């Protein structure tokens, strides 16, 4: 299996290098063929690894590849930890990436940066595989930063656009905030364990949890709590949790294929995966879990509300991603790590589907993205319509589709978790994920109805050219629609209730809510039959009905609501003023402080007084001295007499 693992990781890297450095020589077709074949090979081999792990009885492997450095006994290595959690993530990453690569042929067909884009997305795939397959914190950090770097390049791919430059810089800076916490968390782990290796760190987890240290004098903190919260700050940046969420909607400035790749299977899920991988640590800190579940609840509900007022088709889906990441984070905080990863998997398929469907619409609309200028596309784009419908229904948790199993059971896990009956934390989390169901259905089908139903609102020129997109665009939609429809049905029992992850995820007996739920789980069909008896079902149905009524039957009502609740609308439209706080507050404040220090400190004090001031003082003194140097003998004699007189007077006076 060792050679398989190396091939899975290195094939996308080799393809990225060839397409990036030799793009002109191999041409556009060469660039897409070599990257698609490389990622396709990684996908096939990843599926083989998953098959061997699940059905073939293969055991988890912790493989050392090579030692990069050893300093003061700390080994910095490259290696692979391949267990069932890794295998699942490998398949999700490579399958979605493979679909996006094919889709890119059609979407980027006329773009002059064609080869460069394929190089970037293949490099993105390599970076994410390095992250999920790592067996140590050093390699995890490498993959973590690599996906951040490539996302920066892809968000700003159209670098001649000012908005794209601003968006990629925003993503880079916000993630630096999260990554600062992340690297401090890794440093804390090293300080208390002396190791970067997962196995060694997890083996010492109990001893770390028993230690305390003072962050501030007189205020002792539990070592595990500090380490876990710092690691989670890194996850907040990568997985766009409030208040470090602001970069994700702006990442829509990149081409649509990378929107699907970032939002569905790579960068934003890295934080969720990391916390699940670190479950042996988080389980030992109740405080850290409380922070995780609270942040996730706030993100799940309040970021979903923002999707209701968005008019850009990609931004609606982007805010949906923010909200769903919040759901996954809530599950992590409830110690339902398997439920979080299960929702991550199903979400990867239907969210990639929704982004690619949005891209298909954008192509047909000649790159128009405002849903208010669409409508009636159902009859022109049947494949896009039906696949988008599957994706939307999966997102809201329609019974039988993948999102139904992952989202409904996630909410049930939160309800039955160890937080039950523990006051504010529980009610904030449970009500947020429950009310978020209605919000998700409302904004999802608002977009769906405005795009595909109702009267056509585009101009005559656009309408005259409307047609279904080419097969290279629609084929990936079908590829993603199939797992969006069925993957939850066929995997729910094994992933959630049959100990699929084994030792890859560690949950204390007091927190193991899924084990408790498994006692009353009687299969997918039973869950489906009981769906109408749950509040989740009726909240989702209410959201769809509200969207239909408000935006198809009575479109005048939203206009009235907007006018009468203008304050709330403005609050949502301005995204709770987070951008104003960061851009006009922190960023402008930082520039203001810098400008003050430059003008008053550098120019006035250092240059004006110390450096140039000294030079001016010397110049003035020299000017005075020049006046004394007259060249006349009697002037010098007079000066000597005056000097001698003053000297004698001083001697006599102080005798």
C-alpha positions in Angstrom: 0.0 0.0 0.0 3.0 2.3 0.6 3.5 2.9 -3.2 -0.2 3.6 -3.5 -0.1 6.3 -0.9 2.9 8.0 -2.6 1.2 7.8 -6.0 -2.1 9.3 -4.6 -0.2 12.2 -3.2 2.5 12.8 -5.8 0.4 12.3 -9.0 -1.4 15.7 -8.7 1.8 17.4 -7.7 3.7 16.1 -10.8 0.8 17.1 -13.0 0.7 20.6 -11.5 4.4 21.1 -12.1 4.1 20.0 -15.7 1.0 22.1 -16.5 2.5 25.1 -14.7 6.0 25.1 -16.0 5.5 23.6 -19.5 1.9 24.8 -20.2 3.0 26.5 -23.4 4.7 23.4 -24.7 1.9 21.0 -24.0 -0.9 23.3 -24.9 -4.4 23.7 -23.4 -5.4 20.1 -24.2 -2.2 18.7 -22.7 -2.7 20.7 -19.5 -6.2 19.5 -18.9 -5.5 15.9 -19.9 -2.4 15.4 -17.7 -4.1 17.0 -14.6 -7.4 15.1 -15.1 -5.6 11.8 -15.5 -3.4 12.4 -12.5 -6.3 13.4 -10.2 -8.4 10.6 -11.7 -5.6 8.1 -10.8 -5.5 9.5 -7.3 -9.3 9.1 -7.0 -9.3 5.5 -8.2 -6.5 4.5 -5.8 -8.2 6.4 -3.0 -11.3 4.3 -3.6 -9.2 1.2 -3.6 -7.8 2.2 -0.2 -11.3 2.8 1.1 -12.5 -0.5 -0.2 -9.6 -2.3 1.5 -10.1 -0.4 4.7 -13.8 -1.1 4.9 -14.4 -4.4 3.1 -11.0 -5.9 2.8 -10.1 -5.9 6.5 -7.0 -3.7 6.1 -5.7 -2.2 9.3 -4.7 1.4 9.8 -1.1 2.2 8.8 1.2 4.8 10.3 4.1 5.1 7.8 7.3 7.0 8.2 8.5 8.4 4.8 11.6 10.3 5.9 13.0 12.5 8.6 13.4 16.1 7.6 15.3 17.3 10.7 16.0 16.5 14.4 16.6 19.3 16.9 16.9 18.9 20.6 15.2 15.5 20.4 12.3 16.8 18.4 11.8 14.8 15.2 10.4 16.6 12.2 9.2 14.0 9.8 7.1 13.3 6.7 4.7 10.4 6.9 1.2 9.0 6.3 -1.5 8.0 8.8 -4.0 6.1 6.7 -7.0 4.9 8.6 -10.7 4.9 7.9 -11.1 8.6 8.5 -8.2 9.4 6.2 -9.5 7.0 3.5 -12.9 8.6 3.6 -11.4 12.1 3.2 -9.1 11.0 0.4 -12.1 9.7 -1.6 -14.1 12.9 -1.0 -11.2 15.2 -1.9 -10.2 13.4 -5.1 -13.7 12.6 -6.4 -14.9 16.2 -6.0 -11.6 17.5 -7.4 -11.8 15.1 -10.4 -15.4 16.3 -11.2 -14.2 19.9 -10.9 -11.3 19.3 -13.3 -13.6 18.0 -15.9 -16.0 20.8 -15.4 -13.2 23.3 -15.8 -12.7 22.4 -19.4 -16.0 23.9 -20.3 -16.1 26.8 -17.8 -12.6 28.1 -18.5 -12.7 27.3 -22.2 -11.9 30.9 -23.4 -9.7 32.0 -20.5 -6.1 32.9 -21.4 -4.9 31.5 -18.0 -6.2 28.0 -18.9 -3.0 26.0 -18.2 -2.2 28.0 -15.1 -5.7 27.3 -13.6 -5.3 23.6 -14.1 -1.9 23.7 -12.5 -3.3 25.5 -9.5 -6.3 23.2 -8.9 -4.1 20.1 -9.2 -1.7 21.7 -6.7 -4.6 22.4 -4.5 -5.5 18.7 -4.6 -2.0 17.7 -3.6 -2.0 20.1 -0.7 -5.2 18.8 0.7 -4.1 15.2 0.4 -0.9 16.0 2.3 -3.1 17.6 5.0 -5.5 14.7 5.4 -2.9 11.9 5.1 -0.4 13.5 7.6 0.7 11.6 10.7 2.2 14.6 12.5 1.6 18.2 13.2 4.5 19.5 11.0 3.0 17.9 7.8 -0.4 19.0 8.9 0.8 22.5 9.1 2.5 22.2 5.7 -0.7 21.1 4.1 -2.7 23.7 6.1 -0.5 26.5 4.7 -0.3 25.0 1.2 -4.1 25.0 0.7 -4.1 28.6 2.0 -1.4 29.7 -0.4 -3.1 28.0 -3.5 -6.5 29.4 -2.5 -4.9 32.8 -2.4 -3.7 32.3 -5.9 -7.0 31.0 -7.1 -9.3 33.5 -5.5 -7.2 36.2 -7.1 -6.8 34.2 -10.4 -8.3 37.1 -12.4 -5.6 39.4 -11.0 -6.5 42.4 -13.2 -9.8 42.8 -11.2 -9.5 45.0 -8.2 -12.2 43.1 -6.4 -10.3 39.8 -6.9 -7.1 41.3 -5.6 -8.9 42.6 -2.5 -10.7 39.2 -2.0 -7.5 37.1 -2.1 -5.7 39.6 0.2 -8.6 39.5 2.6 -8.6 35.7 2.6 -4.9 35.6 3.2 -4.9 38.1 6.1 -7.9 36.6 7.9 -6.4 33.2 7.7 -3.2 34.5 9.1 -5.1 35.4 12.2 -6.4 31.9 12.5 -3.1 30.3 11.6 -1.3 32.4 14.4 -3.5 30.6 16.9 -3.0 27.3 15.2 0.8 27.4 15.3 0.6 28.5 18.9 -1.5 25.5 19.6 1.1 23.2 17.9 3.8 24.9 20.0 1.8 24.2 23.1 1.5 20.5 22.1 5.3 20.4 21.6 6.0 22.1 24.9 4.0 19.6 26.9 4.7 16.4 25.0 8.0 17.0 23.3 6.7 15.5 20.0 5.0 16.4 16.8 3.8 12.8 16.0 0.1 12.2 16.5 0.5 8.8 18.1 3.0 10.0 20.7 0.9 13.2 21.4 -2.3 11.2 21.8 -0.5 8.7 24.1 0.4 11.6 26.4 -3.0 13.3 26.3 -4.0 12.3 29.8 -0.8 13.7 31.3 -1.2 17.0 29.4 -4.8 17.3 30.7 -3.5 17.0 34.2 -1.1 19.9 33.9 -1.7 23.6 34.5 0.2 26.7 33.7 -0.2 30.5 34.0 -1.0 32.5 30.9 -1.3 35.5 33.1 0.2 35.7 36.7 -2.2 34.3 39.2 -4.6 32.8 36.6 -3.8 29.1 36.1 -5.1 27.4 32.9 -5.5 23.8 32.0 -2.8 22.9 29.5 -5.2 20.8 27.3 -7.8 23.6 27.3 -5.3 26.2 26.1 -3.9 23.9 23.4 -7.3 22.8 22.1 -8.7 26.4 22.0 -5.6 27.6 20.1 -5.9 24.7 17.6 -9.6 25.5 17.2 -8.7 29.2 16.4 -6.9 27.8 13.4 -10.0 25.8 12.5 -12.1 29.0 12.8 -10.0 30.6 10.1 -9.8 27.7 7.7 -13.4 26.6 8.2 -14.7 30.2 8.3 -16.3 30.3 11.7 -17.5 33.6 13.1 -15.8 36.0 13.6 -13.2 34.8 11.1 -15.8 34.1 8.4 -15.5 37.2 6.4 -13.1 36.0 3.7 -15.3 33.1 2.5 -18.1 35.0 0.7 -15.5 37.3 -1.0 -13.7 34.1 -2.3 -16.5 34.1 -4.9 -14.3 36.5 -6.9 -12.4 33.4 -8.2 -13.7 31.3 -11.0 -16.7 29.1 -10.2 -14.7 25.7 -10.3 -12.5 26.9 -7.5 -15.5 28.1 -5.5 -16.7 24.5 -5.6 -13.3 23.1 -4.7 -12.7 25.5 -1.8 -16.2 25.2 -0.4 -17.0 21.6 -0.9 -14.0 19.3 -0.4 -10.8 21.1 0.4 -9.9 24.3 2.4 -13.0 24.9 4.4 -13.4 21.4 5.6 -9.8 21.2 6.8 -10.7 22.7 10.1 -13.5 20.2 10.6 -11.2 17.3 9.8 -8.5 18.6 12.1 -10.8 18.8 15.1 -12.1 15.3 14.4 -8.6 14.0 14.1 -7.7 15.7 17.4 -10.7 14.1 19.2 -8.4 12.4 21.7 -7.3 15.9 22.8 -10.7 17.8 22.7 -12.4 15.0 24.6 -10.3 15.9 27.6 -11.4 19.6 27.8 -15.0 20.4 28.5 -14.2 24.1 28.1 -12.8 23.7 24.7 -15.8 21.7 23.6 -18.1 24.5 24.9 -16.2 27.1 22.8 -16.5 24.8 19.8 -20.2 24.2 20.0 -21.0 27.9 20.8 -19.0 29.3 17.9 -20.5 26.7 15.6 -24.1 27.5 16.7 -23.6 31.2 16.1 -22.2 30.6 12.7 -24.9 28.1 11.7 -27.8 30.4 12.4 -26.6 33.9 11.8 -24.6 33.2 8.7 -27.6 31.5 7.2 -29.7 34.6 7.7 -27.3 36.5 5.5 -28.1 34.1 2.6 -31.7 35.4 2.5 -30.7 38.9 1.3 -28.0 37.9 -1.2 -28.7 38.4 -4.9 -25.5 37.0 -6.3 -26.1 33.3 -7.1 -22.7 32.2 -6.0 -22.9 34.2 -2.7 -26.1 32.6 -1.8 -24.4 29.2 -2.0 -21.4 30.6 -0.2 -23.4 31.7 2.8 -25.0 28.3 2.7 -21.5 26.8 3.1 -20.8 29.1 6.1 -24.0 27.9 7.8 -23.4 24.2 7.1 -19.8 24.5 8.4 -21.4 25.8 11.5 -23.6 22.7 11.7 -20.5 20.5 11.5 -18.7 22.5 14.2 -21.7 22.2 16.5 -21.5 18.4 16.0 -17.8 18.5 16.9 -18.6 20.4 20.1 -21.3 17.8 21.0 -18.6 15.1 20.7 -20.5 13.7 17.7 -17.4 13.7 15.5 -18.6 11.0 13.3 -21.8 13.0 12.6 -19.6 16.0 11.7 -17.5 14.0 9.2 -20.6 12.3 7.8 -22.2 15.7 7.1 -18.9 16.9 5.7 -18.9 14.0 3.2 -22.5 14.4 2.1 -22.2 18.2 2.0 -19.1 17.9 -0.2 -21.1 16.3 -2.9 -24.3 18.4 -2.9 -22.4 21.7 -2.3 -20.0 21.0 -5.2 -23.1 20.2 -7.2 -24.8 23.5 -6.3 -21.7 25.5 -7.1 -21.2 23.8 -10.5 -24.9 24.2 -11.3 -24.6 27.9 -10.5 -21.6 28.0 -12.8 -23.7 26.4 -15.5 -26.3 29.0 -15.1 -23.7 31.8 -15.2 -22.3 30.4 -18.5 -25.8 30.3 -20.1 -26.5 33.8 -18.8 -23.2 35.2 -20.3 -21.7 35.6 -16.9 -24.6 37.4 -15.3 -24.8 36.4 -11.6 -27.7 38.4 -10.3 -30.7 36.1 -9.6 -33.1 39.0 -10.0 -32.2 39.1 -13.7 -32.9 35.4 -14.2 -36.1 33.3 -14.1 -37.7 30.6 -16.2 -34.5 28.8 -16.9 -36.1 25.4 -16.3 -37.2 24.9 -19.9 -33.9 26.0 -21.4 -31.6 24.0 -19.1 -33.2 20.8 -18.0 -30.1 18.9 -16.9 -28.9 21.9 -14.8 -32.4 22.3 -13.4 -32.9 18.7 -12.2 -29.4 18.4 -10.8 -29.7 21.8 -9.0 -33.0 20.5 -7.6 -31.4 17.4 -6.2 -28.6 19.5 -4.7 -31.1 22.0 -3.2 -33.3 19.2 -1.7 -30.2 17.5 -0.3 -29.1 20.7 1.3 -32.4 21.3 3.1 -32.6 17.6 4.2 -35.4 16.3 2.0 -36.3 12.8 3.2 -34.2 10.1 1.4 -31.5 12.4 0.0 -28.0 12.5 1.5 -28.5 15.7 3.5 -31.6 14.2 5.2 -29.5 11.5 6.9 -26.5 13.6 7.8 -28.3 16.8 8.8 -31.3 15.3 10.7 -29.1 12.9 12.7 -26.6 15.7 13.4 -29.4 17.8 14.9 -30.7 14.8 16.9 -27.1 14.2 18.2 -27.0 17.8 19.4 -30.3 17.4 21.1 -29.3 14.2 22.9 -25.7 15.2 23.6 -24.0 15.4 27.0 -24.8 19.2 26.9 -28.5 18.4 27.4 -29.8 20.1 30.5 -26.7 22.2 31.0 -28.2 25.6 30.4 -27.3 28.3 27.9 -24.7 26.3 25.9 -27.3 23.6 25.1 -30.1 25.9 24.2 -28.0 28.2 22.0 -26.7 25.1 20.1 -29.9 23.2 19.7 -32.2 26.2 18.8 -29.6 27.5 16.4 -29.3 24.2 14.4 -33.1 23.7 14.6 -34.1 27.2 13.4 -31.3 27.1 10.8 -33.3 24.4 9.0 -36.1 26.8 8.2 -33.6 29.5 7.2 -31.7 27.1 5.0 -34.8 26.0 3.1 -35.9 29.6 2.7 -32.7 31.0 1.1 -32.0 27.8 -0.9 -35.4 27.7 -2.6 -35.6 31.5 -2.9 -32.6 31.2 -5.2 -33.9 28.1 -6.9 -37.4 29.6 -7.7 -35.9 32.9 -8.8 -33.5 31.2 -11.1 -35.5 28.4 -12.6 -39.2 29.3 -12.2 -41.4 32.4 -12.7 -41.2 34.8 -15.6 -38.0 35.4 -17.5 -36.3 38.7 -16.3 -33.2 38.7 -18.5 -32.8 40.9 -21.6 -33.9 39.8 -25.0 -30.3 39.2 -26.2 -29.5 36.9 -23.4 -32.8 35.1 -23.7 -32.3 34.5 -27.4 -29.1 32.6 -26.7 -30.2 30.5 -23.7 -29.5 26.8 -24.0 -28.1 23.9 -22.0 -24.4 24.0 -21.3 -22.0 21.4 -23.0 -21.4 17.9 -21.7 -18.1 18.8 -20.0 -20.2 21.0 -17.8 -23.3 18.8 -17.4 -21.5 15.5 -17.0 -19.9 16.5 -13.6 -23.3 17.7 -12.5 -24.7 14.2 -13.0 -21.6 12.7 -11.4 -22.2 14.7 -8.3 -26.0 14.4 -8.3 -25.8 10.6 -7.9 -23.9 10.6 -4.6 -25.9 13.7 -3.5 -29.0 11.5 -3.8 -27.9 8.1 -2.5 -24.7 8.3 -0.5 -26.5 9.0 2.8 -28.9 6.2 2.3 -26.2 3.5 1.8 -23.6 4.8 4.4 -25.6 6.2 7.4 -25.6 3.0 9.4 -22.0 2.1 9.0 -20.5 5.6 9.4 -22.6 6.7 12.4 -23.7 3.6 14.3 -21.4 0.7 13.3 -18.1 2.1 14.5 -16.8 2.8 11.0 -14.0 5.1 12.2 -12.7 2.7 14.8 -9.7 4.2 16.7 -9.4 7.1 14.3 -12.0 9.0 16.4 -11.9 8.8 20.2 -15.0 9.6 22.3 -15.3 9.3 26.0 -18.2 7.0 27.2 -19.8 10.0 28.9 -19.9 11.9 25.6 -20.8 9.1 23.2 -24.2 10.3 22.1 -24.1 8.3 18.8 -23.8 5.1 20.7 -26.9 6.0 22.6 -28.7 7.0 19.4 -27.6 3.7 17.8 -29.6 1.7 20.3 -32.9 3.1 18.8 -31.8 3.3 15.2 -33.5 0.6 13.1 -32.2 1.4 9.6 -32.6 4.1 6.9 -36.2 3.1 6.0 -37.4 3.4 9.6 -35.8 6.9 9.8 -37.5 7.8 6.6 -40.9 6.7 7.9 -40.6 8.8 11.0 -39.4 11.9 9.2 -42.8 13.6 9.2 -43.0 13.3 12.9 -40.0 15.5 13.5 -39.8 19.3 13.8 -37.0 19.3 11.3 -39.2 18.0 8.5 -41.9 20.7 9.1 -39.4 23.5 9.4 -37.8 22.6 6.1 -41.2 22.3 4.5 -42.2 25.6 5.9 -39.1 27.2 4.5 -39.8 25.9 1.0 -43.4 26.9 1.1 -42.4 30.4 2.4 -40.0 30.8 -0.5 -42.6 29.7 -3.0 -45.3 32.0 -1.6 -43.1 35.0 -1.2 -41.1 34.9 -4.4 -43.4 33.3 -6.9 -47.0 34.0 -5.7 -46.6 37.3 -3.8 -43.3 38.9 -4.7 -44.7 42.2 -3.4 -44.5 41.0 0.2 -40.7 40.8 0.3 -40.6 44.4 -1.0 -43.0 45.5 1.8 -41.0 43.6 4.4 -37.8 45.2 3.2 -39.3 48.7 3.5 -40.9 48.2 6.9 -38.0 46.3 8.4 -35.3 48.4 6.8 -33.1 48.4 9.9 -33.0 44.6 10.0 -32.5 44.4 6.2 -29.6 46.9 6.4 -28.0 44.9 9.2 -28.2 41.8 7.1 -27.1 43.5 3.9 -24.1 45.0 5.7 -23.3 41.5 7.0 -23.6 42.6 10.7 -21.0 45.3 10.0 -18.1 42.8 10.3 -16.5 44.1 7.2 -16.8 47.7 8.4 -15.3 46.7 11.7 -12.3 44.9 10.1 -11.7 47.2 7.1 -12.6 50.6 8.6 -11.7 49.6 12.2 -8.8 47.3 12.5 -7.3 47.7 9.0 -7.8 51.5 8.8 -6.8 51.8 12.4 -3.6 49.9 11.8 -2.9 52.1 8.8 -3.7 55.2 10.8 -1.3 54.2 13.6 1.3 53.5 11.0 0.8 56.8 9.4 1.0 58.6 12.7 4.2 56.8 13.7 5.6 57.6 10.2 4.7 61.3 10.3 5.4 62.0 14.0 7.9 59.4 14.9 9.9 58.9 11.7 9.6 62.2 9.9 9.3 64.6 12.8 11.4 63.0 15.6 13.9 60.7 13.9 14.4 62.5 10.6 13.4 66.0 11.6 15.0 66.3 15.1 17.6 63.6 15.6 19.1 63.1 12.1 18.3 66.3 10.1 18.0 68.3 13.3 21.6 67.5 14.3 22.8 68.3 10.8 20.9 71.7 10.9 22.4 72.5 14.4 25.9 71.8 13.2 25.2 74.0 10.1 24.0 76.8 12.3 26.9 76.6 14.6 29.3 76.5 11.6 27.6 79.6 10.3 28.2 81.5 13.6 31.8 80.3 13.7 32.4 81.5 10.2 31.4 85.1 11.3 34.1 84.9 14.0 36.8 83.9 11.5 37.4 87.4 10.0 41.1 87.0 9.1 42.1 90.3 10.9 45.0 90.0 13.4 43.5 92.6 15.9 40.3 90.6 16.0 42.1 87.5 17.2 44.3 89.6 19.6 41.1 91.1 21.1 39.6 87.7 21.5 42.7 86.3 23.2 42.7 89.3 25.7 39.0 88.8 26.5 39.6 85.0 27.0 42.6 85.6 29.3 40.6 88.2 31.3 37.8 85.7 31.8 40.2 83.0 32.8 42.0 85.2 35.4 38.7 86.4 36.7 37.6 82.8 37.2 40.8 81.9 39.0 40.6 84.9 41.3 36.9 84.4 42.1 37.3 80.8 43.0 40.6 81.1 44.8 
